[in-house]
Amino acid sequence: MTGPDTMTTPKRRHASLDPGPPTTIVLFGATGDLSRRKLLPGLFHLVSVGLLPHVRIVGTSLEDHTQESFLAFVRESLMTFEGQVSEAEWEDFSRRLIFAPGGTVESLKSAIAEIERDLDGPQHRLHYLSVPPKGALAVIRTLRDSGLVENSRVVMEKPFGVDLESAKALNAEVHEVFDESQVFRIDHFLGKEAALNILAFRFANGLFEPIWHRNMIDHVQIDVPEQLGLEQRADFYEATGAYRDMVVTHLFQVMAFTAMEAPTSLAPAAITEEKNKVFRSMLPIGPDDVVRGQYSGYRNEPGVHPESETETFIALRCFIDNWRWAGVPFYLRTGKNMAEGQRIISIAFKEPPKSMFPSGSGIGQRGPDHLTFDLADESRMSLSFYGKRPGPGFRLDKLSMQFSVEETEWSGDVLEAYERLILDAVRGDHTLFTTASGVERLWEVSAGLLDDPPPVRPYARGTWGPNQIHQLIAPRAWRLPFERAWREH
């Protein structure tokens, strides 16, 4: 094991972010799928660009690994999901890794002592629980019994309970061991550049903030269809469904960024308070506000009950009953095995009077003006509006202005969602994480739906969901599928 002063100095840096402090990351579930695809490549990238210059990583899992086989697993992960890795980069990263078999108290303490034995100064610890929800509390107790709670933080994956009662019980048990300030409930949707761009777009531009309310906005859509199916997660999905898996943990969080009032500062506590005000203002969601769907063939999937009523699709209408948003519907939609994979927020503005325009001008035929945020990795925005076609007469058509971070000199600074969230957790920044009170409030407004869910409606694979979604949004229309594709760069 080498000391931090002898580790390779990275050649690249992200000038826009401060590096994290010296930290030991204890990665539970280190040989699982999430770790292989996202966490290990993400940690490698953060090290290679100088954002985690003094990090040590303790991997642990219930799988039978040695130090050598764990290093081989990590290297395969990097080669598959990170791409080109030089020998010098691998040598530096591998010296930061140690494996603690079994995740027992003794193995954890021994591995941490080994990897930290040559440190001169204090070392923070970040415990990342990349484990199934039912295993999270067992890990929390192991950390308590190992004496690894003090001067540490813990990252927890969704879902955070399945209803209000279970969320309260989970939070109570976690708070017996960790203070709320030590807990980071992760939502990778909020780690994307476009989610943060919403705050910049709204509050840094005098052009848009004055029109960001019920007088100018007709409705908002947050649409996250997925082309993927269960991906061998039947056991998890049968007990969860689309609402618990995606809406409570992801879409409502994105909605809060879209709807929140201006925080007093960009400090985490100020932003969190404004998000929680949105949740407190939400009206309860009942069965009449929701369309549940299930793709054809779901009940034949391995591990699925032959008469399952679990939804693989959900569309809902909700309202935020405060001064800014009273009466403005928010439409949320997500599902498996749908026509496309997209992640968009679309703001539909109210249409002006059309009496001055001549018959046949085309005004109103293409729907309202939209401001659209693409939450995918490209981090794009589009503003659509009516403009006059060149030539005689007065014929209007929809035009659009588009922006993509790929078109800027900053494109190389983009962090993948998990990378940003890991770095924020290391630095103790709660801005993009959820709180116990926020999570419990969302389960509270969901109680009517969970207690009396509407029937699941069938939909064919590769479509946009059951036909009932059009009745839910009428007389409006869903923004997806787009009539005009994003401009390619």
TILODO-939716 format. One record per atom (N, C-alpha, C): y, x, z; residue in one letter. Coordinates in steps of 0.02 Angstrom, whole numbers, plus 50000, padded with zeros to 5 digits. Each point is the difference from the previous one (the first is absolute). Example, Ala and Ser with C-alpha at 12.3 -4.5 7.8 and 13.67 -1.06 7.14 Angstrom:
<atoms>
497165066050390A/500594995550000A/500605004550000A/500534998249964S/500595004250003S/500554996150037S/
</atoms>
This chain:
<atoms>
499405004250000M/500604995850000M/500625004450000M/500464998749956T/500615004049996T/500584996350033T/500495003750022G/500594996950031G/500474997449947G/500484995850020P/500464996949952P/500425005149962P/500135005750031D/500435004949967D/499655003649943D/499334999749999T/499625003449948T/499794995549944T/500174993550004M/499804995349948M/500455000849939M/499744997949943T/500365000849937T/500664996250001T/500535003249979T/500654996749994T/500034996149934T/500144993650001P/500004996149939P/500565002149953P/499884999349937K/500505001849949K/500484994349986K/499804993850016R/500424994249984R/500204996550064R/500574996649999R/500224996250059R/500304993449976R/499974995150044H/500374993849989H/500655000750038H/500535001549965A/500635001350034A/500284993950036A/499794994049980S/500294994050028S/499714998150068S/499465003250022L/499684998250062L/499915006250044L/500104999250065D/499885005450046D/499255000750012D/499765006150008P/499285000850014P/499824997350069P/499374998050007G/499774997450064G/499905005650050G/500014998250065P/499915005050053P/499275002450003P/499875005450036P/499305002350008P/499574994450029P/499474998349964T/499604994250018T/499265001249986T/499584997750045T/499284999649986T/499834992849983T/499744999049940I/499804993349978I/499254999250011I/499824995250041V/499294998550012V/499824994049956V/499595001349950L/499854995049949L/499324996950014L/500004994150029F/499384996350012F/499794996549935F/499355000149986G/499774997449935G/500175004849944G/499975006550015A/500235005149953A/499595000549937A/499394997450000T/499585000349940T/499924993149968T/500444995350018G/499994993449969G/500384999849934G/499994994149969D/500294999449933D/500765000850001D/500344997050049L/500725000650003L/500215007350010L/499645003450044S/500155007050012S/499895004149936S/499464998749965R/499845003949940R/500514998749945R/500214993849990R/500454998349945R/500735001350015R/500214998950062K/500725000050015K/500215005050053K/499655000150057L/500265003750057L/499935007549992L/499415002449982L/499925007249991L/500415002749942L/500004996849940P/500455002349948P/500744999650021P/500174994850037G/500694999350022G/500215005650048G/499565001650047L/500145005550046L/500065006649963L/499565001149952F/500045006149961F/500675000549964F/500224994549970H/500645000049964H/500585001450047H/500004996850059L/500535001150048L/500035007350022L/499425003150007V/499985007150018V/500265004249942V/499774998649940S/500165004249942S/500744999949981S/500354994550016V/500724999649984V/500435001750061V/499705002150054G/500385002450057G/500244994850049G/499744993949996L/500224994750046L/499604999950065L/499415002950000L/499615000850061L/499785007450005L/500485004450013P/499845007149998P/499565002450058P/500014996450056H/499635002350059H/499514994750023H/499634997049954V/499524994850017V/499305002950008V/499634997350047R/499285001450007R/499644993349995R/499414999949973I/499644993749988I/499305000350030I/499864995450044V/499334999250029V/499694993849968V/499475001049961G/499654994349970G/499404998150043G/499894993550006T/499414997850037T/499754993549969T/499354999050003S/499704993949975S/499304999450029S/499694994349989L/499314999050024L/499495002749951L/500225002249942E/499535002949951E/499815007150022E/499405002049978D/499725006450021D/500295005749956D/500515003350026H/500305005649964H/500045006250044H/499995005749967T/500165006350032T/500705002149977T/500245005550027Q/500655002649978Q/499975001549925Q/499455003049978E/499955001949929E/499964993949955E/499594995150019S/499944994049957S/500644995950000S/500375000150056F/500644996450002F/500505003349954F/500035006750001L/500465003449954L/499824998749928L/499354999549985A/499804998449932A/500214993049981A/499964995350048F/500224993149988F/500754999849986F/500385003850039V/500725000049991V/500185003049931V/499685005449983R/500165003249936R/499844995449941R/499444996650004E/499834995249946E/500524994549996E/500254997750058S/500514994850001S/500645002549966S/500195006150014L/500625002749971L/499925000949925L/499435002649978M/499905001149929M/499994993449962M/499744994750031T/499954993549967T/500664996249999T/500375000250055F/500584995650007F/500675003650001F/500005006550011E/500635003849999E/500085003949936E/499455001849968G/500045003749938G/499925007450011G/500395004049965Q/499945007250003Q/500175002750069Q/499545003850030V/500115003150064V/499835007449993V/500495004350011S/499885007149992S/499595002750059S/499715005849991E/499615003150054E/500445001550060E/500615002249987A/500465001650055A/500174993750039A/500134994449965E/500164993750034E/499404997550040E/499415000549971W/499414997850037W/499865004450060W/500095006449993E/499905004650056E/500464998350058E/500634998749983D/500484998250052D/499824993350033D/499844995049959F/499864993450028F/499364999950041F/499485003449975S/499354999950034S/500045003250069S/500465004850009R/500075003250065R/500324995450051R/500274994549978R/500304995150045R/499504994750022R/499395000149975L/499524994650009L/499445002050048L/499804995350041I/499415000950041I/499664993250008I/499345000050005F/499634993750006F/499724999350070F/500084994050028A/499734998350066A/499454994749990A/499375001950002P/499474995249985P/499954994550053P/499884993949975G/499844994450045G/500584996650032G/500585003150003G/500584996950030G/499934998950075G/499595004050034T/499924999250072T/500575003550036T/500064998650065V/500515003150041V/499945007649998V/499395002450008E/499895007350004E/500165003449933E/499774997149945S/500105003249935S/500745000049981S/500344994650015L/500714999649984L/500405005250039L/499895000350065K/500375004750042K/499855007249979K/499375001449983S/499815006749980S/500345001949934S/499994995449951A/500305001549934A/500755000950006A/500334995850039I/500725000550007I/500185006650035I/499635001750052A/500135006350035A/499915005949953A/499494999849956E/499885005449953E/500575000749949E/500234994449973I/500495000449947I/500715001550027I/500094998750066E/500665001250029E/500025006350044E/499465003950001R/499955005350050R/500515005549991R/500265001049939D/500475005549989D/500734997749998D/500144993850021L/500684997549997L/500425002650058L/500635001449985D/500465002550052D/500424994350028D/500194995449958G/500444994650021G/499644993450007G/500364994650017P/499694993350008P/499764997349933P/499474996250001Q/499704997149940Q/499954992450011Q/500334996249956H/499924992750001H/499304998449973H/499774993950016R/499364997749971R/500104993149971R/499694999049942L/500014993649966L/499284998049986L/499794994450030H/499324997549992H/500014994649946H/499675001349944Y/499984995249945Y/499334996550001Y/500014993350011L/499394996050007L/499814997049932L/499695004149957S/499764997549936S/499294997350010S/499954994750040V/499364997150020V/500034992449990V/499424996749996P/500014992749995P/500354996950061P/500304994149992P/500384997050055P/499594999350064P/499354998549994K/499594999150060K/499885006550036K/500135005749968G/499905006450032G/500635003050030G/500574996749990A/500645003050021A/500045000650076A/499814994850036L/500065000350073L/499535005250030L/499425001049970A/499545005250024A/500335006949994A/500365001149946V/500355006449992V/500565000650051V/500374994650011I/500535000150050I/499725002050069I/499434997250017R/499695001750065R/499775007250002R/499745002549944T/499805007049996T/500595004650012T/500574998349970L/500605004150010L/500224999850072L/499954994250031R/500184999550072R/499535004350042R/499364999549987D/499515003850040D/500045007549986D/500275001949942S/500065007149982S/500645003150027S/500444995950028G/500645002650023G/500465002049942G/499954996449944L/500375001849940L/500554995049984L/500254996750051V/500514994849990V/500715002850008V/500095004350050E/500665002650014E/500265004249941E/500644999349985N/500335003749946N/499654999049933N/499764993849988S/499654998649938S/500224993249973S/499834998949937R/500114993649967R/499364997749968R/499954993549987V/499394997349969V/500194995649941V/499675001049943V/500104996149940V/499414995249993V/500144993549993M/499484995049995M/500054996649932M/499424999049969E/499954996549936E/499954992450013E/500184996149949K/499944992850003K/499274998049997K/499834993550015P/500454994950026P/500095000750075P/500564997350025F/500165000350070F/499834993350031F/499354998850010G/499764993550023G/499874995449940G/499734994250015V/499864995049949V/500364993450014V/500324999550058D/500404994250018D/500435002150060D/500394995350027L/500465001750054L/499635002450062L/499474996550018E/499635001850060E/499705007049996E/499685001649943S/499695006549993S/500525005649995S/500584998549968A/500535005049995A/500285001750069A/500104994850041K/500255001250067K/499505004150041K/499364998449993A/499485003650037A/499975007349978A/500045001149934L/499985006849974L/500605004050024L/500604997149995N/500605003550023N/499975001650074N/499744995250039A/499955001150073A/499555005950015A/499435000549966E/499545005650013E/500305006649977E/500335000049943V/500325006149977V/500545002250048V/500394995250027H/500555001750045H/499755002350068H/499384998750017E/499735002950061E/499935007549996E/499975002649939V/499905007249989V/500635003249971V/500294996949949F/500595002849966F/500604995550010F/500585003150011D/500634996349999D/500144997849928D/500364994549992E/500164997549933E/500365005349958E/500405004250031S/500365005249963S/499535005249970S/499385000350025Q/499505004749974Q/499574997049944Q/500064993549986V/499554996549955V/500344999049932V/499645001849947F/500254999349931F/499504995849961F/500164993649990R/499564995549961R/500205000849926R/499545002549961I/500185002349933I/499954994449949I/500484999949955D/499994995449943D/500215004049939D/499525001949958H/500155004649945H/500484997049948H/500074993349999F/500474997049954F/500725002250016F/500155000750064L/500685001850019L/500145007449990L/499485003949986G/500105007149988G/500225001649929G/500024995149958K/500175001249930K/500765000549991K/500205004349953E/500715001249989E/500384993549986E/499694995549963A/500364993949981A/500164995650060A/499585000250052A/500144996150060A/500645002650033A/500065006650005L/500605002950028L/500604999049954L/499874999649935N/500544998949952N/500334993250010N/499634995350027I/500294993450013I/500585000750049I/499905004050053L/500535001050049L/500605003449968L/499865005349961A/500555003549967A/500374995549951A/499624996249962F/500294995749949F/500454994750031F/499754996950055R/500384994750031R/500625002550037R/499905005050042F/500525001650049F/500465005749979F/499825003649946A/500445005449977A/500434997949941A/499904993949975N/500364997949940N/500394993550013N/500655000549996G/500424994150011G/499904994749949G/499685001649944L/499904995149947L/499494994750020L/499485002050038F/499444995450011F/499984996850069F/500205003550051E/499944997050067E/500394993450007E/500594999249970P/500354993650007P/499654994149968P/499545001149954I/499664994349968I/499284999250024I/499825003750054W/499315000150024W/499904994550053W/500074993749979H/499914994650048H/499904993449962H/499944994650038R/499804993549974R/500494997149949R/500635002150002N/500484997349953N/499895002549929N/499695005749993M/499925003249935M/499275000849979M/499535000150048I/499305001249985I/499614993450003I/499634998649948D/499614993849996D/499345000750036D/499645005549989H/499375001250034H/499805007349992H/499505002050039V/499745006949998V/499254999749992V/499745004549957Q/499275000649992Q/499775007050018Q/499465000350038I/499675006450016I/499284999249975I/499835003749948D/499384998749963D/499605006549996D/499394999850028V/499585005950002V/499294998249976V/499914998349937P/499324998849974P/499635006649994P/499344999750009E/499585006049995E/499454998749949E/499875004949958Q/499444999549953Q/499345001750035Q/500045003850054L/499395002150036L/499664994050033L/499345000750008G/499624995150037G/499895002250072G/499424998650027L/499865001750070L/499915007450011L/499775003749949E/499895007250007E/499565001650060E/499444996350006Q/499505001150052Q/500284999150071Q/500484995550006R/500304998650066R/499854992850021R/499424997449982A/499854993050013A/500004998350074A/499725004450041D/499974998650072D/500704999250029D/500455004549981F/500694999650023F/500344993849972F/499924998849935Y/500394994849967Y/499774993150022Y/499364999050011E/499744993550021E/500314997950067E/500135004850043A/500294998450065A/500775000049999A/500295001549943T/500725000949998T/500334995349949T/499845000849936G/500304995949947G/500695002749980G/500264997249946A/500625002649970A/500604999250046A/500034994650037Y/500594998850042Y/500055005350055Y/499465000950038R/500005004950054R/500045007249973R/499675001249944D/499975006749972D/500665002349970D/500364995549967M/500575002049960M/500674996950023M/499994993650017V/500644996650011V/500315002150066V/499624999350055V/500275001550066V/500185007450006V/499575004249972T/500095007250010T/500445003349948T/500084997149940H/500375003349947H/500594995749976H/499854994249972L/500514996249964L/500564997650046L/499834997850061F/500524998050047F/500455005950019F/499715005950004Q/500415005950016Q/500505001549944Q/499774999549938V/500445001049943V/500544994649999V/499814993950016M/500484994650002M/500555001450051M/499825003050056A/500505001450052A/500515005049975A/499795005149962F/500485004749971F/500464996549951F/499734995249963T/500404996449951T/500514995450033T/499824997250057A/500414994650030A/500425002250059A/499895005950028M/500325001950063M/500755000749993M/500354999250057E/500715001350003E/500125007550001E/500615002049989A/500175007250001A/499905002750071A/499605005250007P/499925003050066P/500635003850021P/500085001150064T/500595003650024T/499995007449978T/499405002649985S/499935006849975S/499325000449966S/499845005749972L/499345001149971L/499505002650051L/500184999850063A/499535002050053A/499424995150002A/499395002550015P/499414995750001P/500084993850042P/500285000650060A/500054994250045A/500454994649970A/500545002149966A/500464995149971A/499674996249943A/499635003549957I/499664996849944I/499454995450025I/499625002450049T/499454996050028T/500264993550030T/500575000350034E/500284994050031E/500194994949946E/500285002249945E/500194995249947E/499394997149966E/499475004049991K/499374997249973K/499734994750046K/499995001450065N/499724995250047N/500424993650004N/500655000549988K/500424994049997K/499784995549942K/499825003049944V/499744996149944V/499374996350021V/499545003550033F/499374996850021F/500144994350049F/500475001050045R/500154994850049R/500324993949967R/500315001049941S/500334994449965S/499534996349953S/499395002449990M/499554996849953M/499764993250026M/499984995149956L/499714993650018L/499245000449998L/499664996050041P/499265000149999P/499734998449931P/499445003149984I/499684999049935I/499404995350010I/500004994649962G/499474995150005G/499584999749937G/499474996050001P/499564999549942P/500344997549937P/500544996050006D/500344997549940D/500415005449965D/500105005650034D/500405005549971D/499575005149965D/499354998849995V/499535005349980V/499514997649947V/499845004349953V/499434999149954V/499525005750012V/499384998250019R/499485005150010R/499524999749941R/499775005849978G/499545000349943G/499435004850013G/499494999349959Q/499415004550004Q/499755001149928Q/499955006449981Y/499815001349930Y/499274998149989Y/499864997949939S/499334997849982S/499515005950007S/499464998750034G/499505005250011G/500065003550066G/500524998550039Y/500095003350064Y/499404998950046Y/499744993850000R/499464998450046R/499345003449981R/499985002949940N/499405003749979N/500065007550014N/500575002150027E/500095007150015E/499555002050059E/499735006149999P/499585002350057P/500394999750065P/499704997050051G/500314999650065G/500434993950011G/500084995749949V/500414994050005V/499564994050014V/500214995750045H/499634993950016H/499984995549939H/499434997049985P/499954995949939P/500444993850001P/500264997950057E/500464994350004E/500675002150029E/500185006249988S/500615002850030S/500624996149980S/500454998950049E/500654997049989E/500565005250006E/499825006349998T/500505005450005T/500415000149936T/500665000550008E/500435000249941E/500075007249975E/499945000849934T/500145006449968T/500694999949967T/500344994450006F/500664999049970F/500404995550046F/500655001450004I/500434995550037I/500705000149971I/500304994249994A/500704999349982A/500324995550052A/500605001650022L/500314996050052L/500754999749992L/500284995050031R/500724998950001R/500225000350073R/500505004150014C/500255000250069C/500765000250001C/500284998550058F/500734999650007F/500225004050061F/500585003049992I/500325003650055I/500614995950021I/499964997050058D/500494995150021D/500585003350038D/500405003849963N/500605002850030N/500594998749954N/500605002450019W/500604998349961W/499955002649929W/499735006149990R/499995003049934R/499514996649953R/499424997850026W/499454998049956W/499804992750006W/500344996050039A/499794993050010A/499924996449932A/499414997249989G/499874996249940G/499755004049941G/499995006750005V/499775004249944V/499255001350009V/499584997749952P/499295001250007P/499825007249982P/499545002850038F/499695006449983F/499284998549979F/499825002149940Y/499334998849974Y/499615006650000Y/499435000050032L/499585005950006L/499334998749967L/499735004949964R/499364999149966R/499625006649998R/499354999650012T/499575005849994T/499284997649991T/499595004249970G/499304998049990G/499605005749968G/499354999250002K/499535004749971K/499794997749930K/499785004849958N/499744998549933N/500494995749959N/500635002050001M/500504996349963M/500165003549934M/500454997149961A/500115002349932A/500295007049996A/500445001750046E/500325006650001E/500075002350072E/500115006450007G/500185002850065G/500755001350000G/500384996450041Q/500725000750004Q/500234999750072Q/500605002650013R/500294999550067R/500754999149990R/500234993949998I/500704998849985I/500344995650052I/500655001050007I/500454995450034I/500504997649948I/500084993549993S/500444997349949S/500504995250033S/500645001549992I/500544995950027I/500274995749943I/499934993550005A/500254995449949A/500674997250021A/500525001349960F/500674997650016F/500114992949974F/500434996450033K/500164993249978K/500355000149932K/499864995149960E/500294999749933E/500694996750003E/500475002449959P/500674997049998P/499994993549960P/500544996250003P/500054994049956P/499975002149926P/499704995749960K/499905001749929K/500414995749953K/500474996050026S/500344995149959S/500445003149946S/500245006150010M/500465003049951M/499635002849940M/499345000950005F/499635003349946F/499774994849949F/500045001649936P/499824995249948P/499254998649998P/499824994349974S/499304998349990S/499675005249955S/499405002150019G/499655004949960G/500185007250018G/500415001050051S/500195006950019S/499435003850033S/499524996350029G/499445003250034G/500115000950075G/500584997950025I/500145000850070I/499504996050042I/499735003150052G/499534996750044G/499284999949975G/499885001749937Q/499324999549974Q/499545005650025Q/500295005550024R/499595005650024R/500015000550076R/500204994850033G/499985000050073G/500595003750030G/500015000550067P/500575003050034P/500015007649992P/500575003050018D/500055007350003D/499565002550057D/499695005749990H/499555002850050H/500185007350015H/499945001850063L/499995007050020L/499305001450025L/499675004949968T/499295001350014T/499905007150024T/499645000750056F/499795006550026F/499265000849988F/499815005549970D/499295001749991D/499805004750056D/499544997850044L/499795004050057L/499455005049983L/499805000449937A/499505004949980A/500325007050003A/499595005049986D/500225006950010D/500595002049956D/500104996449943E/500565001749956E/500684998450032E/500014995650050S/500614998150035S/500554998049951S/499904994149968R/500464997749948R/500384993850024R/500584998949968M/500404994050012M/500244997449932M/500074993349996S/500244997049938S/500464994250017S/500554999549964L/500464994450006L/500054996549933L/499784993649998S/500024996249937S/500604995250001S/500284998849942F/500594995849995F/500084997649928F/500404994849990Y/500134997549932Y/500555004149967Y/499915001249936G/500515003349960G/500024996749931G/500555000949965K/500074997049933K/499675004449947K/499624996749957R/499725003549942R/500565001949952R/499975005949968P/500515001749949P/499974995149942P/500574999249968G/500034995749941G/500404993750011G/500054995749949P/500394993950005P/499684995050048P/500394995350023G/499744995050046G/499985002750071G/499704996050044F/499985001850071F/499284999050024F/499575004749982R/499304999650019R/499865005150055R/499714997650056L/499885004250058L/499265002050005L/499885005750030D/499325002250012D/499985004050064D/499415000950029K/499935003950061K/499995007449985K/500405003750037L/500035007249996L/499815002850069L/499895006450004S/499845002950065S/500245007250004S/500195002150061M/500135006950016M/499455002450046M/499725005949986Q/499445002550040Q/500145007050025Q/499755001350060F/500055006650030F/499325002050025F/499825006349991S/499385002750026S/500135006850030S/499705001450058V/500085006550030V/499725005549955V/499544998149954E/499735005049954E/500535002649952E/500554996449993E/500535002149955E/500505004750033E/499905001550064T/500495004050037T/499735006950015T/500445004350021E/499795006850020E/499655000050067E/499984994350035W/499674999750065W/499264998149995W/499754998849941S/499324997349993S/499485004450034S/500115006650000G/499535004550031G/500004999750076G/500504996650029D/500044999550073D/499654993850028D/499734995849957V/499694993850023V/499375001650041V/499974997150059L/499405000550041L/499584993849991L/499355000949996E/499544994350000E/500074996450067E/499844993550001A/500144995850059A/499705002950064A/499375001849998Y/499685002750060Y/500315006650021Y/500215004049952E/500325006450016E/500644998850040E/500414995449975R/500634998550035R/499864997350070R/499524995650007L/499874996950065L/499705004950049L/499575004549977I/499735005250045I/500575004450024I/500445002149954L/500565004250019L/500454996450050L/500154993649987D/500424996250046D/499684999550069D/499344998950003A/499664999550065A/500035006750036A/499905005549964V/500055006650030V/500695001150030V/500524997549965R/500695000950022R/500214994650050R/499574995150014G/500164994850048G/500474994749974G/500024999049935D/500464995349968D/499634993349988D/500214994750036H/499664993649998H/500274995449944H/500465002349959T/500344995649953T/499524995849958T/499485003049974L/499554996749953L/499354997550032L/500014999450066F/499404997750036F/500154993450035F/499484996450016T/500074993450031T/499935000550075T/500284995150035T/499994999950073T/499534994650026T/499825000650064A/499564995150030A/500314993049998A/500654999550018S/500324993550001S/500054997049930S/500135004349949G/500044997549932G/499344997449975G/499475003650014V/499334997949979V/499814993450034V/500134999450064E/499834993950036E/500404994049974E/500625001149983R/500404994449973R/499734997649934R/499775004549958L/499724998049935L/499364996050010L/499595001850047W/499404995950014W/500204993250029W/500554999950037E/500234993650029E/500214995149945E/500395002449950V/500214995449947V/499424998349953V/499455003750003S/499424998749958S/499504995350032S/500114998050062A/499494996250037A/499824993549965A/500504996349974G/499854993749967G/499555000849940G/500095005249962L/499585001349942L/499305002150021L/499955004550049L/499355002450021L/499584994650033L/500344995450035D/499644994550034D/499764994749952D/500374999049944D/499834994749953D/500105002449928D/499595004749977P/500115002849933P/499824995049946P/500384999949945P/499814995749944P/499375002749966P/499674995949960P/499385002349968P/500135005749950P/499495004249990V/500075005349950V/499894997049931V/500425001949953R/499964997649931R/499705005549956R/499584998449954P/499715005249958P/500505002549948P/499935006449983Y/500385002749943Y/499575005249965Y/500095000649935A/499605004749961A/500265007050010A/499555004849998R/500205007050002R/500475001549942R/500485004350013G/500475001949947G/500544995049986G/500114995250046T/500544995149992T/500525001150055T/500474995350005W/500545000650049W/499904995450060W/499404997550009G/499864995850058G/499874992849981G/499874995850050P/499864992949986P/500604996449970P/499884994649963N/500534996349967N/500504997050050N/499784998950062Q/500444996950050Q/500615004250017Q/500005006449981I/500585004250015I/500634997549965I/499924996749943H/500584997649963H/500314993950034H/499594996150033Q/500274994450039Q/500375002650061Q/499775005550029L/500315002750060L/500715002349986L/500115002949942I/500655003149985I/500454995449958I/499744994649972A/500394995549957A/500624997450036A/500564999249964P/500105000649928P/500135007149976P/499935004850044R/500095007049981R/499365002649967R/500015006449980A/499415003049968A/499885006950030A/499375002149997W/499835006650024W/500285005449954W/500245005350029R/500295005549962R/499465003949962R/499425000750029L/499435003149966L/499554994649970L/499755000949939P/500075006149959P/500695000549968P/500255006249994F/500655001249970F/500014997949927F/500554997049978E/500104998749929E/500195006549963E/500375004350036R/500215006449971R/499715005650042R/499665004749968A/499685005450037A/500525005050023A/499825003950050W/500435005550021W/500085004949943W/500585003049996R/500125005149949R/499605006250017R/499655002849951E/499625006150011E/500465006049991E/499855005250038H/500435005849998H/499675005749962H/
</atoms>
